Amino acid sequence: MAKWTGIFKVNGVTVPAPDNYEQTISDLTTPKSGRTLDGKMHKSVVAKKFSIPLKWSGLEWRKAAELIKAVDGKNSITVQYMDVRTPYKMVSTTVYIGDRVCTPSEFSTDGTVEWDVEFSEIEV
C-alpha cells in the first residue's frame, strides 16, 4: 500500500496540513451549454478548474502571520497541494486566493496567541 508524505506549500512557505481540505472540481462550459426544450443536455467543456477551501486551527501567531503574508495582495501564487486525480503525489499549480478570514482562537496565560486562518485556493 502506498504511503502519503505530502508537504503543503503556499507561495514557497511550508505550512502544516490544513484541518479542513475539500477539493471541488468544476467544468467551465460555453455559454451555449445547457438543456434544450426536449430536455437533452448539450455541454461543451472548455476547461476544468478546481477550488479548495482551507482552514488551519490554532496556528501560533508567527506562523499565521507568515501564511497570510505569503498570499496577501498577490494576483496569483504557486501552491503545492494534494489532488484526488494524482494519488500519493503533491501537485504544484498557480492559484489566486479568496478572502482571508483570521480569528484569534486562544489567548494563553503565558501571553501567546493562536489564530484560526481560512481562505480558498482557486485555480487560475
BAMAR-689663 format. One line per field, with one value per atom (N, C-alpha, C): residue number from 1; atom name; x, y, z. Coordinates in pm, whole numbers. Example, Ala and Ser with C-alpha at 12.3 -4.5 7.8 and 13.67 -1.06 7.14 Angstrom:
num 1	1	1	2	2	2 .
atome N	CA	C	N	CA	C .
x 1319	1230	1320	1285	1367	1290 .
y -569	-450	-330	-225	-106	3 .
z 780	780	780	708	714	787 .
% end
This chain:
num 1	1	1	2	2	2	3	3	3	4	4	4	5	5	5	6	6	6	7	7	7	8	8	8	9	9	9	10	10	10	11	11	11	12	12	12	13	13	13	14	14	14	15	15	15	16	16	16	17	17	17	18	18	18	19	19	19	20	20	20	21	21	21	22	22	22	23	23	23	24	24	24	25	25	25	26	26	26	27	27	27	28	28	28	29	29	29	30	30	30	31	31	31	32	32	32	33	33	33	34	34	34	35	35	35	36	36	36	37	37	37	38	38	38	39	39	39	40	40	40	41	41	41	42	42	42	43	43	43	44	44	44	45	45	45	46	46	46	47	47	47	48	48	48	49	49	49	50	50	50	51	51	51	52	52	52	53	53	53	54	54	54	55	55	55	56	56	56	57	57	57	58	58	58	59	59	59	60	60	60	61	61	61	62	62	62	63	63	63	64	64	64	65	65	65	66	66	66	67	67	67	68	68	68	69	69	69	70	70	70	71	71	71	72	72	72	73	73	73	74	74	74	75	75	75	76	76	76	77	77	77	78	78	78	79	79	79	80	80	80	81	81	81	82	82	82	83	83	83	84	84	84	85	85	85	86	86	86	87	87	87	88	88	88	89	89	89	90	90	90	91	91	91	92	92	92	93	93	93	94	94	94	95	95	95	96	96	96	97	97	97	98	98	98	99	99	99	100	100	100	101	101	101	102	102	102	103	103	103	104	104	104	105	105	105	106	106	106	107	107	107	108	108	108	109	109	109	110	110	110	111	111	111	112	112	112	113	113	113	114	114	114	115	115	115	116	116	116	117	117	117	118	118	118	119	119	119	120	120	120	121	121	121	122	122	122	123	123	123	124	124	124 .
atome N	CA	C	N	CA	C	N	CA	C	N	CA	C	N	CA	C	N	CA	C	N	CA	C	N	CA	C	N	CA	C	N	CA	C	N	CA	C	N	CA	C	N	CA	C	N	CA	C	N	CA	C	N	CA	C	N	CA	C	N	CA	C	N	CA	C	N	CA	C	N	CA	C	N	CA	C	N	CA	C	N	CA	C	N	CA	C	N	CA	C	N	CA	C	N	CA	C	N	CA	C	N	CA	C	N	CA	C	N	CA	C	N	CA	C	N	CA	C	N	CA	C	N	CA	C	N	CA	C	N	CA	C	N	CA	C	N	CA	C	N	CA	C	N	CA	C	N	CA	C	N	CA	C	N	CA	C	N	CA	C	N	CA	C	N	CA	C	N	CA	C	N	CA	C	N	CA	C	N	CA	C	N	CA	C	N	CA	C	N	CA	C	N	CA	C	N	CA	C	N	CA	C	N	CA	C	N	CA	C	N	CA	C	N	CA	C	N	CA	C	N	CA	C	N	CA	C	N	CA	C	N	CA	C	N	CA	C	N	CA	C	N	CA	C	N	CA	C	N	CA	C	N	CA	C	N	CA	C	N	CA	C	N	CA	C	N	CA	C	N	CA	C	N	CA	C	N	CA	C	N	CA	C	N	CA	C	N	CA	C	N	CA	C	N	CA	C	N	CA	C	N	CA	C	N	CA	C	N	CA	C	N	CA	C	N	CA	C	N	CA	C	N	CA	C	N	CA	C	N	CA	C	N	CA	C	N	CA	C	N	CA	C	N	CA	C	N	CA	C	N	CA	C	N	CA	C	N	CA	C	N	CA	C	N	CA	C	N	CA	C	N	CA	C	N	CA	C	N	CA	C	N	CA	C	N	CA	C	N	CA	C	N	CA	C	N	CA	C	N	CA	C	N	CA	C	N	CA	C	N	CA	C	N	CA	C	N	CA	C	N	CA	C	N	CA	C	N	CA	C	N	CA	C .
x 84	0	89	53	130	117	220	220	224	151	146	232	323	411	412	296	284	329	383	419	344	258	182	269	266	337	245	254	177	277	295	390	528	572	704	713	607	605	548	625	574	474	357	250	207	153	102	-16	-43	-163	-285	-374	-491	-586	-663	-764	-885	-910	-1022	-966	-998	-950	-1058	-1109	-1216	-1195	-1165	-1137	-1265	-1301	-1414	-1360	-1395	-1351	-1471	-1454	-1564	-1532	-1633	-1621	-1666	-1585	-1625	-1678	-1798	-1864	-1891	-1919	-1952	-2090	-2117	-2250	-2364	-2336	-2441	-2472	-2396	-2423	-2552	-2624	-2749	-2846	-2966	-3069	-3157	-3191	-3285	-3427	-3525	-3664	-3707	-3639	-3673	-3604	-3531	-3468	-3328	-3280	-3148	-3039	-2933	-2822	-2719	-2676	-2569	-2461	-2348	-2243	-2112	-2055	-1927	-1827	-1744	-1646	-1526	-1490	-1372	-1254	-1279	-1169	-1223	-1130	-1161	-1080	-1142	-1074	-1113	-1029	-1061	-1058	-1123	-1112	-1101	-1025	-1003	-1017	-1126	-1133	-1045	-961	-867	-891	-866	-873	-766	-694	-597	-646	-645	-688	-567	-566	-465	-323	-307	-171	-110	13	84	90	82	66	171	297	402	376	333	305	183	81	-38	1	85	129	210	299	380	291	189	97	20	-35	-114	-26	93	184	223	225	262	156	32	-77	-134	-112	-172	-132	-233	-211	-150	-142	-82	-192	-161	-255	-269	-157	-157	-32	-38	75	86	198	216	190	116	88	123	155	175	63	-16	-138	-160	-256	-291	-415	-412	-520	-568	-697	-754	-717	-686	-655	-511	-426	-286	-253	-291	-276	-133	-122	2	113	78	176	124	214	177	187	101	93	118	188	208	130	69	-4	-16	-71	-92	-238	-260	-394	-403	-525	-544	-614	-605	-656	-782	-884	-1006	-987	-1096	-1091	-1026	-948	-884	-962	-992	-1060	-962	-928	-831	-897	-906	-975	-884	-859	-783	-865	-802	-879	-833	-715	-663	-572	-601	-516	-462	-336	-278	-232	-225	-180	-33	44	185	204	93	100	98	100	94	-50	-61	-192	-192	-302	-320	-434	-421	-518	-574	-701	-761	-756	-711	-693	-767	-846	-922	-909	-896	-908	-924	-963	-977	-869	-817	-727	-814	-809	-890	-796	-806	-715	-732	-619	-620	-659 .
y -117	0	124	224	348	428	504	593	737	822	964	1043	1120	1205	1345	1401	1530	1648	1747	1873	1983	2053	2163	2288	2359	2485	2588	2709	2822	2933	2960	3062	3042	2917	2884	2862	2891	2875	2737	2656	2526	2549	2489	2506	2369	2363	2235	2189	2061	2012	2083	2129	2201	2108	2168	2093	2062	2150	2129	2137	2037	2031	1965	2037	1984	2036	1948	1988	1981	2092	2097	2114	2022	2027	2069	2175	2230	2227	2201	2214	2354	2422	2551	2523	2572	2541	2668	2650	2764	2817	2942	2998	2923	2850	2776	2642	2603	2477	2488	2379	2377	2278	2277	2185	2252	2174	2221	2193	2240	2224	2078	1987	1845	1779	1856	1804	1747	1749	1693	1793	1741	1824	1837	1960	1990	2064	1997	2052	2056	2174	2190	2243	2153	2189	2256	2374	2445	2435	2404	2389	2323	2260	2208	2290	2335	2415	2362	2391	2346	2463	2443	2535	2450	2502	2429	2525	2515	2593	2526	2606	2554	2621	2547	2604	2542	2629	2585	2638	2554	2593	2598	2695	2701	2725	2806	2840	2944	2921	3020	3148	3263	3392	3412	3380	3400	3315	3191	3103	3153	3200	3256	3379	3465	3585	3548	3449	3406	3356	3278	3224	3336	3428	3537	3630	3660	3746	3681	3549	3479	3494	3528	3537	3677	3765	3898	3979	4033	4127	4069	3939	3875	3847	3873	3839	3688	3618	3473	3423	3298	3237	3090	3030	2887	2812	2704	2622	2477	2405	2260	2198	2114	2062	1918	1852	1716	1720	1637	1633	1489	1469	1334	1262	1337	1276	1226	1258	1214	1152	1027	963	964	998	991	1081	1183	1280	1421	1511	1651	1713	1810	1876	2025	2089	2233	2300	2413	2489	2634	2717	2858	2881	2954	2984	3131	3177	3303	3272	3362	3339	3422	3359	3431	3511	3560	3636	3554	3621	3557	3591	3489	3507	3462	3553	3525	3558	3458	3473	3429	3517	3471	3366	3252	3142	3103	3147	3108	3217	3264	3359	3287	3242	3164	3254	3196	3273	3312	3244	3280	3392	3446	3558	3519	3391	3351	3354	3375	3382	3286	3210	3121	3175	3151	3201	3087	3100	3016	3097	3034	3101	3022	3094	3029	3109	3039	3100	2990	3029	2934	2957	2845	2849	2821	2909	2892	2888	2783	2766	2880	2931	3041	2985 .
z 0	0	0	-80	-89	40	69	186	136	203	165	261	207	288	230	208	142	229	162	227	152	224	164	161	47	36	-24	29	-20	-52	-180	-225	-164	-159	-109	41	115	260	294	365	410	522	507	606	656	778	825	740	742	672	731	644	694	770	860	934	847	749	657	515	434	297	214	116	32	-109	-202	-340	-422	-485	-577	-717	-807	-946	-1030	-1108	-1186	-1335	-1415	-1560	-1599	-1676	-1733	-1873	-1901	-2028	-2107	-2235	-2321	-2283	-2319	-2289	-2355	-2462	-2532	-2468	-2366	-2297	-2218	-2207	-2132	-2193	-2139	-2187	-2293	-2392	-2492	-2443	-2517	-2474	-2463	-2534	-2524	-2404	-2323	-2202	-2223	-2345	-2374	-2333	-2269	-2224	-2335	-2359	-2455	-2375	-2357	-2273	-2350	-2359	-2427	-2325	-2273	-2169	-2235	-2183	-2235	-2140	-2013	-1915	-1790	-1715	-1581	-1482	-1376	-1274	-1136	-1035	-900	-804	-693	-579	-453	-356	-232	-115	-40	84	190	254	354	488	596	730	817	886	987	1121	1221	1356	1448	1536	1641	1593	1488	1443	1537	1578	1658	1575	1641	1573	1464	1490	1388	1263	1282	1167	1091	1163	1098	1016	1071	1001	877	888	775	661	695	596	526	603	544	460	509	431	299	294	171	61	98	-1	-15	80	78	-45	-112	-220	-347	-358	-475	-579	-706	-813	-827	-816	-822	-750	-705	-634	-676	-643	-667	-537	-547	-430	-460	-355	-363	-281	-346	-283	-324	-260	-299	-387	-492	-590	-600	-588	-592	-721	-827	-957	-967	-868	-870	-734	-712	-581	-528	-401	-324	-376	-451	-501	-478	-447	-437	-576	-604	-733	-711	-805	-798	-910	-880	-981	-935	-1022	-993	-955	-848	-799	-761	-742	-672	-541	-448	-313	-291	-234	-200	-71	-17	108	218	300	415	542	621	749	858	948	1054	1188	1274	1401	1515	1614	1730	1803	1834	1892	2032	2071	2203	2255	2375	2445	2567	2560	2669	2782	2900	3017	3007	2921	2902	2800	2747	2653	2507	2475	2335	2284	2154	2090	1972	1957	1843	1757	1627	1530	1446	1407	1305	1175	1067	939	832	749	642	515	402	270	166	47	-63	-167	-219	-333	-456	-556	-676	-797	-875	-988	-1089	-1137	-1236	-1371 .
% end
